[in-house]
Every structure is written in C-alpha cells, then in structure tokens.
Amino acid sequence: MSEPETIELRRYPSRKLYNKNSSSYVRLPEVAEMVRKGANVRVEDTETGEDVTRAVLLQIIMEQEGQAGAMLSADLMMDMIRLHQSKASEMMTGLFEQSVAFIRAQQEKIASQMSGAIVPPWNVFDPAAMQEMQREYQKRLANFWGGSMPGTAGAPKPDEPTAADSAELKALRARLEELEKKVSKK
C-alpha cells in the first residue's frame, strides 16, 4: 500500500488556509474532505512557522460536532477534559488510537469483502461474522490491558455457557418436550 499524499497548508493571520500543493486557498470543509479521502495534512502558521495541524483538525471536528449526528457525547468530552492533564491521558490516547485503528481495519475488511465477487454483500452482516469481529476486538483490547481487562475477573468467556444458561436450556428442553407431547396427542 502506498504512502498517502501529504498536503502542505499554510495558515495566515486572517485564518485563511493556502494549499501549497495546488497553489490555491482552501476552506475547512475542503480540508476535511481531503482527510476523508486519505490524505495527510500538515498546517504551518505563516507568522511563527509553528505546526498548527492539530488546532486546524480540532476546529474541523468542532464544526462537525455542531452539526446533527455528533460523534462525541457531552459525557465523553467532559471525561476527556478531566483526563487531559493526568497520567491516564497517555493510556487513554493509546487505547483510543488502537480502537480507531481496529475499527478502520474492520471497515477495510468489510469493504474488501463487499467488493469481492466471492462473498455476497449480505454475508457481511452475518451475526456469526459480527460476533467474530467483536471477539477479535475484545481480544485486542484485553491484550492492550496486559491480558486482563478491569472488571472482567472471573467473567465467563463468550463461548462458555454459564450456570444460568444451563438452567435456562434445561427449562427450554422440558417445555419443548411438553409441547411435543401435546402435538402428538392431537
């Protein structure tokens, strides 16, 4: 896979953005579209020479969050503010980056399956396939936490039936036998 194109932008004191690659001015929605298409952007302040890429990307995210269908809940943003100056922020950054990378990989996997002639698109939504993706995500998340996730000590594995499952299965079998007897009498 080839390295994505890096688009060099310059931000002027008037907050205008100049695309050095295409020798034209661009607006934030255009920068957002470049990023969505896979380009990397780097924004430099013309007065200080400082890299202001993060500030510009945060501005794009803020504008998108102001529109309908916001991705970041108020609770999540408050937690981000609370964690920002703590040691937990580094851990959360790593966890967030791994989660986003996993989601991106799964999206690419689904897209390749949908574009392939072998797998019909409706199989992508197969519950077993979705459960497998969830198990893979949980496994990667557990590896991130050093083999054990907080709050999961002693929790049953997804494939192992619990005592409640076993009791429920027995009750269902007894009910099925009753129904079979009733049907056979008729």
C-alpha positions in Angstrom: 0.0 0.0 0.0 1.4 3.4 -1.0 2.0 6.2 1.5 -0.9 8.7 1.5 -0.2 12.1 -0.1 0.8 14.8 2.4 -0.8 18.2 1.7 1.1 21.2 2.9 -1.1 24.1 4.1 -0.2 27.5 5.3 -2.4 29.3 7.8 -2.3 33.1 7.6 -3.2 35.5 10.4 -6.6 36.0 8.8 -7.1 32.2 9.4 -7.2 31.6 5.6 -5.6 28.4 4.5 -3.4 28.2 1.5 -2.7 24.8 -0.2 0.9 24.8 -1.3 0.4 21.7 -3.4 -2.3 23.2 -5.6 -1.4 26.9 -5.1 -4.9 27.8 -4.0 -6.8 28.8 -1.0 -9.0 26.2 0.7 -11.7 26.2 3.3 -12.1 23.8 6.3 -14.7 21.6 4.6 -12.3 21.1 1.8 -9.6 20.1 4.2 -12.0 17.7 5.9 -12.8 16.1 2.5 -9.0 15.7 1.7 -8.6 13.9 5.1 -11.6 11.7 4.4 -10.1 10.7 1.1 -7.0 9.6 2.9 -4.6 12.5 2.5 -2.4 13.6 5.4 -2.3 17.3 6.0 0.3 19.5 7.7 -0.6 23.1 8.5 2.1 25.7 9.3 1.4 29.1 10.7 3.0 31.7 8.4 3.9 34.1 11.3 5.6 31.7 13.7 6.4 28.7 11.5 4.7 26.6 14.1 2.9 23.3 13.2 -0.8 24.1 13.9 -2.2 20.9 12.3 -3.9 19.7 15.5 -5.6 23.1 16.0 -7.0 23.1 12.5 -8.2 19.5 12.8 -9.8 20.2 16.1 -11.6 23.1 14.5 -12.9 20.8 11.8 -14.1 18.3 14.4 -15.8 21.1 16.4 -17.7 22.2 13.4 -18.7 18.7 12.6 -19.8 18.1 16.2 -22.0 21.2 16.0 -24.0 19.6 13.2 -26.6 16.8 13.6 -25.2 13.3 14.3 -22.4 14.3 16.6 -19.9 11.6 17.4 -18.7 12.8 20.8 -21.2 12.9 23.7 -21.0 15.6 26.3 -20.1 13.0 28.9 -17.2 11.8 26.8 -15.9 15.3 26.2 -16.1 16.1 29.9 -14.1 12.9 30.7 -11.6 13.9 28.1 -11.2 17.3 29.8 -10.9 15.6 33.2 -8.2 13.2 32.0 -6.3 15.7 29.9 -3.7 16.7 32.5 -3.4 13.3 34.2 -1.2 10.3 33.6 -4.2 8.4 32.4 -4.4 10.6 29.3 -1.4 8.9 27.7 -3.0 5.5 28.3 -6.4 6.7 27.0 -4.7 8.2 23.9 -3.1 4.8 23.2 -6.4 2.9 23.8 -8.3 5.4 21.6 -5.8 5.1 18.8 -5.9 1.3 18.9 -9.7 1.3 18.9 -9.8 3.6 15.9 -7.2 1.5 14.1 -9.2 -1.6 14.8 -12.4 -0.1 13.5 -10.6 1.2 10.4 -9.2 -2.3 9.7 -12.6 -3.8 10.1 -14.1 -1.3 7.8 -11.4 -2.1 5.2 -12.1 -5.8 5.7 -15.8 -5.3 5.2 -15.2 -3.1 2.1 -12.9 -5.7 0.6 -15.5 -8.4 1.2 -18.2 -6.3 -0.3 -16.2 -5.5 -3.4 -15.1 -9.2 -3.8 -17.1 -11.4 -6.1 -16.8 -14.4 -3.8 -18.6 -13.1 -0.7 -22.1 -11.7 -1.3 -22.6 -8.3 0.5 -25.4 -9.6 2.7 -22.9 -12.2 4.3 -21.0 -9.2 5.8 -23.9 -8.7 8.2 -24.0 -12.4 9.3 -24.4 -12.4 13.1 -21.6 -15.1 13.4 -19.2 -12.8 11.5 -20.2 -9.8 13.7 -19.6 -11.9 16.8 -16.2 -13.0 15.5 -15.3 -9.3 14.9 -16.5 -8.5 18.5 -14.4 -11.4 19.9 -11.3 -10.1 18.0 -11.9 -6.6 19.3 -12.2 -7.9 22.8 -9.1 -10.0 22.5 -7.1 -7.0 21.2 -8.5 -4.8 24.0 -7.5 -7.4 26.6 -4.0 -7.6 25.1 -3.8 -3.8 25.5 -4.7 -4.1 29.1 -2.0 -6.7 29.7 -4.1 -9.8 29.4 -6.9 -8.8 31.7 -9.4 -6.1 31.5 -10.6 -4.3 34.6 -14.0 -5.6 35.8 -13.7 -8.9 33.8 -12.1 -11.1 36.5 -14.0 -14.3 36.7 -16.3 -13.3 33.9 -17.3 -16.2 31.6 -15.7 -16.3 28.2 -18.2 -15.5 25.4 -18.3 -19.2 24.2 -18.6 -20.8 27.7 -22.2 -21.3 28.9 -22.9 -20.1 32.4 -25.0 -21.9 35.1 -27.9 -19.6 34.2 -27.6 -20.6 30.6 -27.6 -24.2 31.6 -30.7 -23.9 33.7 -32.5 -22.0 31.0 -31.6 -24.6 28.5 -33.0 -27.4 30.7 -36.2 -25.4 31.1 -36.5 -24.9 27.4 -35.9 -28.6 26.7 -38.6 -29.5 29.3 -41.1 -27.0 27.7 -40.3 -28.5 24.2 -41.0 -32.0 25.4 -44.3 -30.9 26.8 -45.2 -29.3 23.5 -44.2 -32.3 21.6 -46.4 -34.5 23.8 -49.4 -32.2 23.2 -48.8 -32.2 19.5 -48.5 -36.0 19.3 -51.9 -36.4 21.2 -53.8 -34.4 18.6 
